[in-house]
Amino acid sequence: MNTQSVLRFATTILIFLLAILVGAALWKHYMYSPWTRDGRVRAEVVKIAPDVPGLVTSVNVIDNQFVHQGEVLLVIDQARYQLTLNQMRANLTASQANVEASVANIAAAKAAVVAKQADYQMYREQSERRQRIPQGTVISAEARSNAMAVARAAEASWHQAQAALGQAQAAHEQALAAESQAQVAVATAELNLQRTVIHAPVDGYATNVTVRVGDYASAGAQRMALIDSHSYYLYGYFEETKLPRLRVGDPVDIRLMAGGIHLKGQIIGVARGITDRDNPTGSDQLANVNPTFNWVRLAQRVPVRISIDPSQMPKGMVLSAGMTATVVVHPKGGHDQTAPAVATSAH
């Protein structure tokens, strides 16, 4: 074998070894490097639904309109709720009048008790004096009996006045309770009237506005959604083989598929569980184990929540929930090896 053949053979072997090394490096990078193309932009969505039912009299937003917190989104017909509030206020006024009347009744009952007690004391003393007079003198036995009967009648009247006072006090307590109920009814009517005007709870974008003036809005039925403009974040779905290198606080590079926009972020949380599709739970709460097993097993994908740095967002860019992105994590050096590892799916 001449020198040229040896050189060609050595070159071939070198290229083959180099291809193996490059292939192994690429495979390791693909399998274990903390990156994924399966990133999704998400945001907090507030479901806007009336708290009270009624006809819609005003809709102040259109689809995709930006609104500030506190702005009016829609208004429910207020006439019926205003009438209810007026009625509840009238009931409260009547109950307050009943309380004042019950106070006057208590005062009258107390005065009657004092008067009856005085009469009873007077007739009792009179009866006792006549009882002390010896029999056969100027006073007859009949007069003594009459004086005793009058004293007993005065005592009964005194006790009756005391019972009437107790009834007046009970009626006062009932009037106070009725007044409290009327106050609660007024507060409820005022709250219902306030709830006819629906305000934006956060800054955001109104979307899926399906309500129109004249529609009947049922309580609790969603009529639009409000995407919180300050709540955008990212979910990166990482294969379980890549999770051991991820930690909360690691910086993240985000490249949106929409125009290749480059953003910065940070890992803020890792999901601690995903659904096991192969082994669902049966109707009797026992594991429904799949009797077959595939030798080729795909790595499960676990959601990793990533915050988006708003200072790095280009001015005027459109960020929509549902956008896709490529996510590359830059693990920080010197991770604490005693820190709890991210949970992975077992095979």
C-alpha positions as CSV (number, residue, x, y, z in Angstrom):
1,M,0.0,0.0,0.0
2,N,1.5,3.3,-1.1
3,T,1.6,6.5,0.8
4,Q,-1.4,8.0,-1.1
5,S,-3.6,5.1,-0.2
6,V,-2.7,5.3,3.4
7,L,-3.5,9.0,3.4
8,R,-6.9,8.4,1.8
9,F,-7.6,5.6,4.3
10,A,-6.6,7.8,7.3
11,T,-8.6,10.7,6.0
12,T,-11.7,8.5,5.6
13,I,-11.3,7.1,9.1
14,L,-10.8,10.7,10.5
15,I,-13.9,12.0,8.7
16,F,-15.9,9.0,10.0
17,L,-14.7,9.5,13.6
18,L,-15.4,13.2,13.3
19,A,-18.9,12.5,12.0
20,I,-19.5,10.2,14.9
21,L,-18.3,12.8,17.4
22,V,-20.4,15.5,15.8
23,G,-23.5,13.3,15.6
24,A,-23.0,12.3,19.3
25,A,-22.7,16.0,20.2
26,L,-25.7,16.9,18.3
27,W,-27.7,14.1,19.8
28,K,-26.6,15.0,23.3
29,H,-27.5,18.7,22.6
30,Y,-30.9,17.7,21.2
31,M,-31.6,15.3,24.0
32,Y,-30.2,17.0,27.1
33,S,-29.6,20.7,26.4
34,P,-32.3,22.9,28.1
35,W,-34.1,24.2,25.1
36,T,-37.4,23.6,23.3
37,R,-39.3,24.8,20.3
38,D,-42.6,24.1,22.1
39,G,-43.1,27.4,23.9
40,R,-46.5,29.1,24.1
41,V,-47.3,32.6,25.2
42,R,-50.1,32.7,27.7
43,A,-52.0,35.4,29.7
44,E,-54.5,35.7,32.5
45,V,-58.0,35.9,31.2
46,V,-60.8,37.5,33.2
47,K,-64.2,36.2,32.3
48,I,-66.6,39.2,32.3
49,A,-70.2,38.2,33.3
50,P,-73.0,40.3,34.9
51,D,-73.7,39.8,38.6
52,V,-77.3,40.8,38.1
53,P,-79.7,39.9,35.2
54,G,-81.4,42.4,32.9
55,L,-81.5,44.0,29.5
56,V,-78.2,45.5,28.3
57,T,-78.6,49.2,27.7
58,S,-75.1,50.1,26.9
59,V,-72.0,48.4,25.5
60,N,-68.9,50.6,25.7
61,V,-66.2,48.4,24.1
62,I,-65.6,46.5,20.9
63,D,-63.5,43.5,20.1
64,N,-59.7,43.9,20.8
65,Q,-60.2,47.3,22.4
66,F,-57.7,48.2,25.1
67,V,-59.4,49.4,28.3
68,H,-58.0,50.7,31.6
69,Q,-58.9,49.4,35.0
70,G,-62.2,50.9,36.2
71,E,-63.6,51.8,32.7
72,V,-67.2,50.9,32.1
73,L,-67.6,47.9,29.8
74,L,-71.4,47.5,29.7
75,V,-74.5,48.6,31.6
76,I,-77.6,46.6,32.6
77,D,-81.0,48.3,32.7
78,Q,-81.1,50.2,36.0
79,A,-84.8,51.2,36.2
80,R,-86.0,48.0,38.0
81,Y,-83.1,48.0,40.4
82,Q,-83.7,51.7,41.2
83,L,-87.4,51.0,42.0
84,T,-86.4,48.2,44.2
85,L,-84.0,50.4,46.0
86,N,-86.7,53.1,46.5
87,Q,-89.0,50.4,48.0
88,M,-86.4,49.1,50.3
89,R,-85.6,52.7,51.5
90,A,-89.3,53.2,52.2
91,N,-89.5,50.0,54.1
92,L,-86.5,51.1,56.2
93,T,-88.2,54.4,56.9
94,A,-91.3,52.6,58.1
95,S,-89.2,50.2,60.3
96,Q,-87.5,53.2,61.8
97,A,-90.8,54.7,62.6
98,N,-91.9,51.5,64.3
99,V,-88.7,51.6,66.4
100,E,-89.6,55.1,67.5
101,A,-93.2,54.0,68.3
102,S,-91.9,51.1,70.3
103,V,-89.7,53.4,72.3
104,A,-92.7,55.5,73.1
105,N,-94.7,52.5,74.1
106,I,-91.9,51.4,76.5
107,A,-91.9,54.8,78.1
108,A,-95.7,54.7,78.5
109,A,-95.6,51.2,79.9
110,K,-92.9,52.2,82.4
111,A,-95.1,55.1,83.5
112,A,-98.1,52.8,83.9
113,V,-96.0,50.4,86.0
114,V,-95.0,53.2,88.3
115,A,-98.6,54.4,88.6
116,K,-100.0,51.0,89.3
117,Q,-97.2,50.3,91.8
118,A,-98.1,53.5,93.6
119,D,-101.8,52.6,93.6
120,Y,-101.0,49.1,94.9
121,Q,-98.8,50.5,97.8
122,M,-101.6,53.0,98.7
123,Y,-104.4,50.4,98.8
124,R,-102.2,47.9,100.6
125,E,-101.3,50.3,103.3
126,Q,-105.0,51.3,103.6
127,S,-106.0,47.7,103.8
128,E,-103.4,47.0,106.5
129,R,-104.6,49.9,108.6
130,R,-108.2,48.7,108.5
131,Q,-107.1,45.2,109.3
132,R,-105.4,46.5,112.5
133,I,-108.6,48.1,113.7
134,P,-110.2,45.8,116.3
135,Q,-113.4,44.1,115.3
136,G,-116.7,45.5,116.6
137,T,-115.5,49.1,116.4
138,V,-116.5,51.8,113.9
139,I,-115.3,49.7,110.8
140,S,-117.3,46.7,109.7
141,A,-115.9,43.3,108.6
142,E,-117.3,44.1,105.1
143,A,-115.1,47.3,104.9
144,R,-112.1,45.3,105.9
145,S,-112.8,42.7,103.1
146,N,-113.4,45.4,100.6
147,A,-110.1,47.1,101.4
148,M,-108.3,43.8,101.1
149,A,-110.0,43.1,97.7
150,V,-109.1,46.6,96.4
151,A,-105.4,46.1,97.4
152,R,-105.3,42.7,95.7
153,A,-106.9,44.2,92.5
154,A,-104.3,47.0,92.6
155,E,-101.5,44.4,92.9
156,A,-103.0,42.5,89.9
157,S,-103.1,45.7,87.9
158,W,-99.5,46.4,88.9
159,H,-98.4,42.9,87.6
160,Q,-100.4,43.4,84.5
161,A,-98.6,46.7,83.8
162,Q,-95.3,44.9,84.3
163,A,-96.3,42.3,81.8
164,A,-97.4,45.1,79.4
165,L,-93.9,46.6,79.8
166,G,-92.3,43.3,78.9
167,Q,-94.5,43.1,75.8
168,A,-93.5,46.6,74.9
169,Q,-89.8,45.8,75.3
170,A,-90.2,42.6,73.2
171,A,-92.0,44.6,70.5
172,H,-89.1,47.1,70.6
173,E,-86.6,44.2,70.0
174,Q,-88.7,43.0,67.1
175,A,-88.8,46.5,65.7
176,L,-85.0,46.7,66.0
177,A,-84.6,43.4,64.2
178,A,-87.0,44.6,61.4
179,E,-85.0,47.8,61.1
180,S,-81.8,45.7,60.7
181,Q,-83.4,43.6,58.1
182,A,-84.6,46.7,56.3
183,Q,-81.0,48.1,56.4
184,V,-79.6,44.9,54.9
185,A,-82.3,45.0,52.2
186,V,-81.3,48.6,51.3
187,A,-77.6,47.7,51.2
188,T,-78.4,44.7,48.9
189,A,-80.5,46.9,46.6
190,E,-77.8,49.5,46.5
191,L,-75.2,46.8,45.7
192,N,-77.4,45.3,42.9
193,L,-77.8,48.8,41.4
194,Q,-74.1,49.3,41.5
195,R,-73.5,45.9,39.9
196,T,-75.6,47.0,36.9
197,V,-72.5,48.9,35.7
198,I,-69.7,46.5,34.9
199,H,-66.2,47.9,35.2
200,A,-62.9,46.6,33.9
201,P,-61.2,44.8,36.8
202,V,-57.7,45.1,35.2
203,D,-55.9,46.9,32.3
204,G,-56.3,44.7,29.3
205,Y,-57.8,43.9,25.9
206,A,-61.5,43.1,25.5
207,T,-62.0,40.1,23.3
208,N,-64.9,37.8,22.2
209,V,-67.4,40.6,22.9
210,T,-70.7,38.8,22.1
211,V,-73.1,41.2,23.8
212,R,-75.2,43.9,22.1
213,V,-77.6,46.6,23.3
214,G,-81.0,45.0,23.8
215,D,-79.7,41.6,24.7
216,Y,-80.9,40.0,27.9
217,A,-77.9,39.2,30.1
218,S,-78.3,36.4,32.7
219,A,-76.4,36.6,35.9
220,G,-73.1,34.6,35.7
221,A,-73.3,34.1,31.9
222,Q,-70.0,35.2,30.3
223,R,-70.5,38.0,27.7
224,M,-66.8,38.9,27.0
225,A,-63.3,38.2,28.1
226,L,-60.6,40.6,29.2
227,I,-57.0,39.7,28.7
228,D,-54.8,41.2,31.4
229,S,-52.1,43.2,29.6
230,H,-49.7,42.9,32.6
231,S,-50.0,39.1,32.9
232,Y,-48.3,37.8,29.8
233,Y,-46.0,34.8,30.5
234,L,-44.7,31.8,28.7
235,Y,-45.0,28.0,29.1
236,G,-42.1,26.0,27.8
237,Y,-42.9,22.3,27.4
238,F,-39.5,20.6,28.1
239,E,-38.8,17.0,27.7
240,E,-38.2,15.2,31.0
241,T,-34.6,14.4,29.9
242,K,-33.8,18.1,30.1
243,L,-35.5,18.9,33.4
244,P,-32.5,18.1,35.7
245,R,-30.6,21.1,34.4
246,L,-33.5,23.5,35.0
247,R,-33.9,25.6,38.2
248,V,-36.2,28.4,39.2
249,G,-34.5,31.7,38.5
250,D,-32.5,30.6,35.4
251,P,-32.4,33.2,32.7
252,V,-34.2,32.4,29.4
253,D,-33.9,33.5,25.8
254,I,-37.2,33.6,24.0
255,R,-37.5,33.9,20.2
256,L,-41.0,34.3,18.9
257,M,-42.0,32.6,15.7
258,A,-43.8,35.9,14.8
259,G,-41.0,37.8,13.2
260,G,-38.2,36.2,15.2
261,I,-38.6,38.8,18.0
262,H,-36.1,38.2,20.8
263,L,-37.2,38.5,24.4
264,K,-35.7,37.8,27.8
265,G,-37.3,35.9,30.6
266,Q,-36.8,33.8,33.7
267,I,-38.0,30.5,35.0
268,I,-40.5,31.1,37.8
269,G,-42.0,27.6,38.3
270,V,-42.1,24.0,37.1
271,A,-45.2,21.8,37.0
272,R,-45.1,19.1,39.5
273,G,-47.4,16.7,37.7
274,I,-48.9,15.8,34.4
275,T,-51.6,13.4,33.3
276,D,-50.7,9.8,32.9
277,R,-52.5,8.9,29.7
278,D,-51.4,5.3,29.6
279,N,-52.7,4.4,33.0
280,P,-56.0,6.3,33.7
281,T,-58.0,5.7,36.8
282,G,-61.0,3.4,36.4
283,S,-64.6,4.1,37.5
284,D,-63.9,2.2,40.7
285,Q,-60.9,4.5,41.5
286,L,-58.5,1.6,40.7
287,A,-55.6,2.0,38.3
288,N,-56.6,0.9,34.8
289,V,-53.2,-0.4,33.8
290,N,-52.4,-0.8,30.0
291,P,-51.7,-4.5,29.4
292,T,-49.2,-3.6,26.6
293,F,-45.9,-1.8,26.8
294,N,-44.2,0.0,24.0
295,W,-40.4,-0.5,23.9
296,V,-39.9,2.9,22.2
297,R,-40.9,5.4,24.8
298,L,-41.1,9.1,24.0
299,A,-39.9,11.5,26.7
300,Q,-42.8,13.2,28.5
301,R,-43.1,17.0,28.2
302,V,-43.5,19.0,31.4
303,P,-44.7,22.6,31.5
304,V,-42.2,25.2,32.8
305,R,-43.5,28.6,33.5
306,I,-41.4,31.5,32.4
307,S,-41.9,35.2,33.1
308,I,-41.3,37.8,30.3
309,D,-39.1,40.8,31.1
310,P,-41.3,43.8,30.0
311,S,-38.2,46.1,29.7
312,Q,-36.9,43.9,26.9
313,M,-40.1,44.1,24.8
314,P,-39.8,46.2,21.6
315,K,-42.0,49.2,21.6
316,G,-45.2,48.6,19.7
317,M,-44.9,44.9,19.4
318,V,-48.0,42.8,19.4
319,L,-48.0,40.0,22.0
320,S,-50.9,37.6,21.8
321,A,-51.7,34.6,24.0
322,G,-51.2,31.4,22.0
323,M,-48.1,32.6,20.1
324,T,-45.4,30.0,19.7
325,A,-41.7,30.5,20.6
326,T,-38.4,28.8,20.9
327,V,-37.1,28.8,24.4
328,V,-33.4,28.4,25.4
329,V,-32.5,28.2,29.1
330,H,-29.1,29.3,30.4
331,P,-28.5,27.4,33.6
332,K,-26.8,29.4,36.3
333,G,-23.4,28.1,37.5
334,G,-23.0,26.6,41.0
335,H,-26.5,25.2,41.5
336,D,-27.0,23.9,45.0
337,Q,-26.8,20.1,44.5
338,T,-28.8,19.6,47.7
339,A,-31.7,21.6,46.2
340,P,-34.8,19.4,45.4
341,A,-34.7,18.1,41.9
342,V,-37.6,18.7,39.5
343,A,-40.0,15.9,39.4
344,T,-39.9,13.7,36.2
345,S,-42.1,11.0,34.8
346,A,-41.1,7.5,35.6
347,H,-41.0,4.8,32.9
